Amino acid sequence: MKITTRIALGLTVLAGLMVAALAYQVRTVNQLQAITDDLSRTNVEAARISILLVQELEGVREFASKSLVLADSGYVAQWKTWEEAVTGDLSRLAALDLGEGEQTAVQAVQGDWELYLAEIAPLRADSELWPTGPGLMDTLDRIDELVDGLRFGVENIIDENQSWVTRQAETATLVGQRATRVSWLAALSAVTLGLLICVILYFSISGPLRRLTRGTREIAEGRFAHRLPSGGSSELSALADDFNRMAARLDEVEEIKQDFVSHVSHELKGPLAAIQETILILLERLPGPLTEKQAQLLALSRQSATRLSGMISNLLEISRIEGGGMRMDVGWVDPVELVQDVADELDPLFRAKSLEVEITSDDPTGGNGTGAPVFPIAADRERLQEVVGNLLGNAIKFSPHHGVIRVRIVALPDWPRPLPGRVLSQLRGEEPPFLLLEVEDEGPGIPEAHREGIFQKFYQIQRGVRREGQGVGLGLAISRNVVQSHGGAIWVRESDAGGAHFFVLIPRTARRLEITQSGDGMVPEVLVVSREEGAVHQGVPS
């Protein structure tokens, strides 16, 4: 079954359950709405009219008594007004769609009111019929008796109304409780079914997706030999087949590229060496004298040839690393001596730009005396020289004239602080003590967005102007592979002076002297060969 079919089926089941629950909720809401309408339109109106009737009956009592006692026409008019109000409200009340008990109570009040109108209303219409003396008191008592009976009847209407409202409220409560139970049941059913569907979909999709993600990461990191298990009729199986074809093609292209770079580099090295020798012979004036202009041009040509030779050497080094031909000759190395030797070799370049080099170490005997002595480390001296040379070479290229390059060598008995999170993943389980090498210049610095990319092959920061001597972006990529082959890490941040501040952290004795995978896709196999008898045991210096 296709993934889309599985998802559509699961969503359809969930949607059907949710529609059924929604339909029940709508029916319940309509039922509650009907109860609410009854309460608001009928019973609330009946209660309001009943309360008005109580007030109006009191008005009838008051002005009937005042009219008979005082014989005031104004009171008679008010008496009539209150009687008309009672008559009108009783008619409105009788017109409402009331319950059986309320209708019976309304009919009783109407009968009592008709009795009142038959006995008392004629007195209001004809003043000659008004009683006097003892008859007046009897009439007033009769009015009180009739009005009290009417009030009792109206209050009975109110009681019946309240009883009906209470019953409706109880009904609404029962409906609401039932709706709540059904809603909870529907919700739990939907959640249970949804979780079941999600689990089924998860196990049917997540496995292939994890394998595809892992395979994509392998390809992104340059391991083109990785393949995914294929087979099946789902879209993910077809995607796995396409992925394997893509990986096979990339593996083929990568192999062709490596062979091309290796062969071209080897082919260029011979003619370039011959060109360099020819230029050197000409500069030594063995064939004959040179003019000053000719000597300058030949010197420039020799510099360009030397730089081109360095690029070709880097290309060959990358080819060896990617082809699994990296070889390491591990022995005990004095870091301070190594850095000083590299600085001495680059002294002409420092002098050419009037650069000052400050080399300090935490060594009481030969450094600044601020920390523990710098200990020897188990490493390949030539390859570490290459790393230090690349870092110092970059510092020279990008430092302004008369600038200062600071090199610091620190012995760390514990982890350095702060340490970037991505550096921890590069250390691959190594433990202290560490050696920390810092190279800081006063150049333009490296923008934060490029501080990881510069360690990839052929990565260049476009600054608008190409600097003299700028390479093709292989030195730092090679340096990181060498550092990682020693179990260490390399990173960069902005220096206090605004330039680049490189850090190289190497354990004194790496747990494993081999690279399983570097950040730019290089997969070298490291062969460890001891330079000193007994210095290396099973790949780790003793």
C-alpha positions in Angstrom: 0.0 0.0 0.0 1.4 3.4 -0.9 2.2 5.9 1.8 -0.4 8.4 0.5 -3.0 5.6 0.6 -2.1 4.7 4.2 -2.3 8.3 5.3 -5.5 9.0 3.4 -7.1 5.9 5.0 -6.1 6.8 8.5 -7.3 10.4 8.1 -10.6 9.2 6.6 -11.3 7.0 9.7 -10.3 9.8 12.0 -12.5 12.3 10.0 -15.5 9.9 10.2 -15.2 9.6 13.9 -14.9 13.3 14.4 -17.9 14.0 12.1 -20.0 11.5 14.1 -19.0 13.2 17.4 -19.6 16.6 15.8 -23.1 15.6 14.6 -24.0 14.5 18.1 -22.7 17.7 19.6 -24.7 19.7 17.1 -27.9 17.8 18.1 -27.2 18.4 21.8 -26.5 22.0 21.2 -29.8 22.4 19.4 -31.6 20.7 22.2 -30.0 23.0 24.7 -30.8 25.9 22.5 -34.5 25.0 22.4 -34.6 24.8 26.2 -32.9 28.2 26.4 -35.3 29.7 23.9 -38.2 28.5 26.0 -36.7 30.0 29.1 -36.0 33.3 27.5 -39.1 33.8 25.3 -41.9 32.3 27.3 -41.2 31.7 30.9 -39.1 34.8 31.5 -41.8 36.8 29.8 -44.5 35.1 32.0 -42.4 35.9 35.1 -42.0 39.5 34.1 -45.8 39.9 33.5 -46.7 38.2 36.8 -44.5 40.6 38.7 -46.1 43.5 36.9 -49.5 42.1 37.8 -48.6 42.1 41.5 -47.7 45.8 41.3 -50.8 46.6 39.2 -53.2 44.8 41.7 -51.7 46.9 44.5 -52.4 50.0 42.4 -56.0 48.9 42.0 -56.3 48.3 45.7 -54.8 51.7 46.6 -56.7 53.9 44.2 -60.0 52.1 44.6 -59.8 52.7 48.3 -58.8 56.4 47.9 -61.5 56.9 45.3 -64.3 55.5 47.5 -63.1 57.3 50.6 -62.2 60.7 49.1 -64.5 60.8 46.1 -61.7 62.4 44.1 -62.0 62.2 40.3 -58.3 62.1 39.9 -58.0 58.9 42.0 -60.9 57.4 40.0 -59.0 58.0 36.7 -55.9 56.3 38.2 -58.2 53.4 39.5 -59.4 52.9 35.9 -55.9 53.0 34.5 -54.6 50.3 36.9 -57.7 48.1 36.1 -57.0 48.4 32.4 -53.3 47.5 33.0 -54.4 44.4 34.9 -56.8 43.4 32.1 -54.2 43.9 29.4 -51.4 41.9 31.2 -53.7 39.1 32.0 -54.6 38.9 28.3 -50.9 38.9 27.3 -50.2 36.2 29.9 -53.0 34.0 28.7 -51.6 34.3 25.1 -48.2 32.8 26.0 -47.4 29.2 25.3 -47.2 28.1 29.0 -47.1 24.8 30.7 -50.2 23.0 31.9 -49.8 24.1 35.5 -49.2 27.7 34.6 -52.2 27.8 32.2 -54.4 26.5 35.0 -53.1 29.1 37.4 -53.7 31.9 34.8 -57.3 30.7 34.2 -57.9 30.8 38.0 -56.6 34.4 38.1 -58.8 35.4 35.1 -61.9 34.0 36.9 -61.1 36.0 40.0 -60.5 39.1 38.0 -63.9 38.7 36.2 -65.5 38.4 39.7 -63.8 41.6 40.7 -64.9 43.4 37.6 -68.5 42.2 38.1 -68.7 43.4 41.7 -66.4 46.4 42.0 -66.0 47.9 38.5 -69.6 49.2 38.4 -68.9 51.4 41.5 -66.1 53.1 39.6 -68.4 53.8 36.7 -71.2 55.3 38.7 -70.4 57.4 41.8 -74.1 57.4 42.9 -73.6 53.7 43.8 -70.7 54.4 46.1 -71.6 53.2 49.7 -71.3 55.3 52.7 -71.0 54.6 56.4 -70.8 51.0 57.4 -71.4 49.9 53.8 -68.2 51.7 52.7 -66.1 49.6 55.1 -67.7 46.4 53.9 -66.9 47.4 50.3 -63.3 48.2 51.1 -63.0 44.9 52.9 -64.4 43.2 49.8 -61.9 44.9 47.5 -59.0 43.8 49.8 -60.4 40.2 49.8 -60.7 40.1 46.0 -57.2 41.7 45.5 -55.6 39.4 48.0 -57.2 36.4 46.1 -55.8 37.8 42.8 -52.4 38.3 44.3 -52.4 34.7 45.6 -53.3 33.5 42.1 -50.6 35.6 40.5 -48.0 34.3 43.0 -49.2 30.8 42.2 -48.4 31.6 38.5 -44.9 32.7 39.6 -44.4 29.5 41.6 -45.6 27.3 38.7 -43.2 29.2 36.4 -40.3 28.7 38.8 -41.1 25.0 39.0 -41.1 24.7 35.2 -37.8 26.6 35.0 -36.3 24.3 37.5 -37.5 21.2 35.6 -36.1 22.6 32.4 -32.8 23.4 34.1 -32.6 19.9 35.4 -33.3 18.6 31.9 -30.6 20.8 30.4 -28.1 19.6 33.1 -28.9 16.0 32.2 -28.5 16.7 28.5 -25.2 18.5 29.2 -23.9 15.7 31.4 -24.8 13.2 28.7 -23.1 15.3 26.1 -20.0 15.6 28.2 -19.8 11.8 28.6 -20.3 11.3 24.9 -17.7 14.0 24.1 -15.1 12.4 26.4 -15.8 9.0 24.9 -15.5 10.3 21.4 -12.4 12.2 22.3 -10.8 9.2 23.9 -11.8 7.0 21.0 -10.4 9.5 18.6 -7.1 9.8 20.5 -6.8 6.1 20.8 -7.5 5.5 17.2 -5.3 8.4 16.2 -2.4 7.0 18.3 -2.9 3.6 16.8 -2.9 5.0 13.3 0.1 7.1 14.0 2.0 4.2 15.5 1.2 2.1 12.4 2.2 4.9 10.0 5.3 5.7 12.1 6.7 2.2 12.0 5.9 1.8 8.3 7.5 5.2 7.4 10.1 6.1 10.0 12.4 3.2 9.4 12.9 3.9 5.6 13.1 7.6 6.4 15.8 7.1 9.0 17.8 5.0 6.6 17.3 7.6 3.9 18.3 10.5 6.3 21.4 8.5 7.3 22.3 7.8 3.7 21.8 11.4 2.7 24.2 12.4 5.5 26.7 9.9 4.4 26.5 11.3 0.8 26.7 14.9 2.1 29.9 14.0 4.0 31.5 12.3 1.0 30.9 8.6 1.6 29.6 7.8 -1.8 29.9 4.0 -1.3 26.9 4.0 1.0 23.8 2.2 -0.2 20.2 1.8 1.0 18.3 -1.5 1.2 15.7 -1.5 -1.6 12.7 -3.5 -2.5 9.0 -3.1 -2.1 6.2 -1.1 -3.9 6.1 2.1 -1.8 7.3 5.5 -2.8 10.2 5.2 -0.3 11.4 1.9 -1.9 11.4 3.7 -5.3 13.2 6.6 -3.6 15.8 4.2 -2.2 16.4 2.8 -5.7 16.9 6.3 -7.1 19.2 7.1 -4.1 21.4 4.1 -4.8 21.7 5.0 -8.5 22.6 8.6 -7.5 25.2 7.4 -5.0 26.7 5.0 -7.5 27.0 7.8 -10.0 28.5 10.2 -7.5 31.0 7.4 -6.4 32.0 7.0 -10.1 32.3 10.8 -10.6 34.3 11.1 -7.4 36.7 8.3 -8.4 37.1 9.9 -11.9 37.8 13.3 -10.2 40.4 11.9 -7.8 42.1 10.0 -10.6 42.1 13.2 -12.8 43.5 15.4 -10.0 46.1 12.9 -9.1 47.2 12.3 -12.7 47.2 15.9 -13.7 49.1 16.9 -10.5 51.7 14.3 -11.2 52.0 15.3 -14.8 52.4 19.0 -13.9 55.0 18.4 -11.2 57.7 17.3 -13.6 57.4 20.2 -16.1 57.1 22.7 -13.3 60.2 21.4 -11.6 62.0 21.8 -14.9 60.7 25.3 -15.3 61.9 26.1 -11.7 65.4 24.7 -12.4 65.6 26.6 -15.7 64.7 29.9 -13.9 67.2 29.2 -11.1 69.9 28.6 -13.7 69.1 31.8 -15.4 69.0 33.7 -12.1 72.5 32.3 -11.3 73.6 33.8 -14.7 75.2 30.5 -15.8 74.2 31.0 -19.5 75.2 34.6 -19.4 74.6 38.0 -17.8 71.1 39.5 -17.1 69.8 43.0 -17.0 68.2 44.1 -13.8 64.8 44.1 -15.4 65.3 40.6 -16.7 66.4 39.4 -13.2 63.3 41.0 -11.6 61.0 39.3 -14.1 62.7 35.9 -13.6 62.4 36.4 -9.8 58.7 37.0 -10.1 58.4 34.0 -12.4 60.2 31.9 -9.8 57.8 33.1 -7.1 54.8 32.2 -9.2 56.3 28.8 -10.0 56.9 28.2 -6.3 53.4 29.1 -5.4 52.0 26.9 -8.2 54.2 24.1 -6.9 52.7 24.5 -3.5 49.2 24.3 -4.9 50.1 21.1 -6.8 51.6 19.6 -3.7 48.4 20.4 -1.8 46.3 18.8 -4.6 48.5 15.7 -4.4 48.1 15.7 -0.6 44.3 15.9 -0.9 44.4 13.0 -3.4 46.4 10.9 -1.1 44.1 11.6 1.8 41.0 10.9 -0.2 42.6 7.8 -1.7 43.5 6.4 1.7 47.2 6.9 1.4 47.8 9.1 4.4 50.9 7.8 6.3 51.9 8.9 9.8 55.2 8.5 11.4 54.4 9.0 15.1 57.0 9.9 17.8 57.5 12.3 20.7 57.5 15.9 19.4 58.5 19.1 21.3 55.8 21.6 20.3 57.9 24.7 21.2 60.8 23.6 19.1 58.5 22.6 16.2 56.9 26.0 16.1 60.2 27.8 16.4 61.6 25.8 13.5 58.6 26.6 11.3 58.9 30.3 12.2 62.6 30.3 11.3 61.8 28.8 7.9 59.3 31.5 7.2 61.5 34.3 8.5 62.1 35.8 4.9 58.4 36.1 4.5 58.1 37.9 7.9 60.9 40.3 6.9 59.3 41.0 3.5 56.3 42.5 5.3 58.1 43.8 8.4 56.0 41.5 10.6 56.8 40.9 14.2 56.3 37.3 15.5 55.7 36.8 19.2 56.0 33.1 20.3 55.2 32.4 24.0 54.7 29.1 25.9 53.6 28.2 29.4 57.0 26.9 30.2 58.9 28.3 33.3 62.3 27.4 31.7 61.8 28.9 28.3 58.5 30.6 28.1 56.6 33.3 30.0 56.5 31.3 33.3 52.8 31.6 33.7 51.8 27.9 33.7 52.9 24.3 33.5 55.8 23.2 31.3 54.8 22.4 27.8 55.0 18.6 27.5 56.0 16.6 24.4 53.1 15.1 22.4 52.8 11.9 20.4 52.5 13.1 16.8 53.9 13.1 13.3 56.3 16.0 13.3 56.3 16.7 9.6 52.5 16.8 9.4 52.3 19.1 12.4 54.9 21.3 10.8 52.6 21.5 7.8 49.7 22.6 10.0 51.7 25.3 11.7 53.2 26.4 8.4 49.6 26.7 6.9 48.4 28.8 9.9 51.5 31.0 9.9 51.4 31.3 6.1 47.8 32.5 6.2 48.6 35.0 9.0 51.5 36.4 6.8 49.2 36.7 3.8 46.5 38.6 5.5 48.4 40.6 8.0 49.1 44.3 7.2 52.7 45.5 6.9 54.4 46.1 10.3 51.8 44.0 12.0 52.2 41.5 14.8 51.5 37.7 14.7 51.1 36.1 18.1 51.7 32.4 18.6 51.0 30.8 22.0 51.6 27.2 23.1 49.8 26.1 26.2 49.8 22.9 28.1 46.2 22.2 29.4 45.8 19.6 32.2 42.0 19.8 31.7 39.4 20.9 29.1 39.7 24.5 27.9 36.9 26.9 28.7 35.0 28.1 26.8 34.9 25.4 24.2 32.6 25.6 21.1 30.0 22.8 21.0 31.0 21.6 17.5 34.6 21.2 18.7 33.5 18.5 21.2 32.2 16.3 18.4 35.6 16.6 16.6 37.5 15.4 19.6 35.7 12.0 19.4 36.1 10.9 23.1 39.6 12.1 23.7 40.6 13.0 27.2 43.0 15.6 28.8 45.8 16.5 29.0 45.8 18.7 25.8 48.2 20.9 24.0 46.6 24.2 22.7 48.3 26.1 19.9 47.0 29.6 19.2 47.9 31.7 16.1 46.5 35.3 16.1 47.0 38.0 13.5 45.8 41.6 12.9 44.3 41.0 9.5 40.7 41.5 8.3 39.5 38.5 10.2 37.0 35.8 9.1 33.2 36.6 9.2 31.3 34.3 11.5 29.3 32.8 8.6 32.6 31.5 7.0 34.3 30.1 10.1 33.3 26.6 9.5 33.4 26.7 5.7 37.1 27.7 5.5 38.1 24.2 6.6 36.4 22.7 3.5 38.2 22.0 0.2 38.5 24.9 -2.2 36.5 27.2 0.0 37.2 30.9 -0.6 35.9 34.0 1.1 35.0 36.5 -1.5 36.2 39.9 -0.3 36.1 41.7 -3.7 39.9 41.9 -4.0 42.1 38.9 -4.4 45.2 39.1 -2.1 48.7 38.4 -3.4 49.7 34.8 -2.7 46.1 33.7 -1.9 45.8 29.9 -2.6 43.0 27.8 -3.8 41.6 26.9 -0.3 43.3 23.5 0.4 45.7 24.4 3.3 43.1 24.6 6.1 41.3 21.5 4.8 44.5 19.5 4.9 45.3 21.0 8.3 42.0 19.9 9.8 42.5 16.4 8.5 46.0 16.2 10.0 44.7 17.6 13.4 41.8 15.2 13.4 44.1 12.3 12.6 45.8 13.2 15.9 42.5 13.1 17.7 42.3 16.9 18.0 40.2 19.8 16.7 40.8 23.1 15.0 38.6 26.2 15.0 38.8 29.9 14.6 37.2 33.0 16.1 37.7 36.8 16.0 40.8 38.1 17.8 40.8 41.0 20.2 42.7 43.0 17.5 39.9 42.2 14.9 41.9 39.6 13.0 41.7 35.8 12.9 42.5 33.8 16.0 43.1 30.1 15.2 43.1 27.4 17.8 44.5 23.8 17.5 43.7 21.4 20.4 45.6 18.1 20.4 45.6 15.4 23.1 49.0 14.4 24.4 48.4 10.8 23.4 45.4 10.3 21.1 43.1 7.3 21.9 43.1 6.4 18.2 45.3 7.7 15.5 43.0 7.3 12.5 40.3 9.3 10.8 36.9 7.7 10.3 35.4 10.7 8.6 36.3 14.3 8.3 34.0 17.3 7.8 34.6 17.7 4.1 34.2 14.2 2.9 37.9 12.9 3.2 38.2 9.3 4.4 41.9 8.6 4.9 43.3 5.4 6.4 46.1 6.3 8.8 49.2 4.0 9.0 51.1 4.6 12.2 54.8 3.9 12.0 57.1 4.4 15.0 60.1 6.6 14.6 61.6 5.6 18.0 61.9 2.1 19.3 59.1 1.5 21.9 57.5 4.9 21.4 54.3 3.5 19.9 52.3 0.5 21.1 49.2 -0.5 19.2 48.8 3.0 17.7 49.1 4.9 21.0 52.4 6.3 22.2 53.6 4.8 25.5 
